[in-house]
Structure formats: C-alpha cells, structure tokens
C-alpha cells in the first residue's frame, strides 16, 4: 500500500521537483499518523530519513554511484 501511494504520487505530473518532494513528505506524514501515531516513531523515522538522504548524497558525491 505504501509503495503504491508513493509510486502514484511519483507518476503525477509536477512542474517542479520541489512540488513532488512536498507531496511525498505530506503523504509520509499522513501514513505515519494512520499507522504509528507516536512521537517516538515520528522522531525515529525523521532521523532515518535524514541519515539515509545524507548517506546517499555522500555515496553519489564520492563516486560510488554514478
């Protein structure tokens, strides 16, 4: 279900990439609210999202991924 919603949001035509990012962020917060609804879960998901994004950026800029 989660992958389907994110895939559908990705396939919608957006004028800017920032619009897509905002849409996916709102969907993710809504999914957290429906499924977990705890502050600890929200904080953990934010930490994992930020750490994962930073790790991918480091991999791309270091040349591991092209």
C-alpha positions, 0 to 999 in steps of 0.5 A: 500500500505504501509503495503504491501511494508513493509510486502514484504520487511519483507518476503525477505530473509536477512542474517542479521537483520541489512540488513532488518532494512536498507531496511525498513528505505530506503523504509520509506524514499522513501514513505515519499518523494512520499507522504509528501515531507516536512521537517516538516513531515520528522522531525515529523515522525523521532521523532515518530519513535524514541519515539515509538522504545524507548517506546517499548524497555522500555515496553519489558525491564520492563516486560510488554511484554514478 
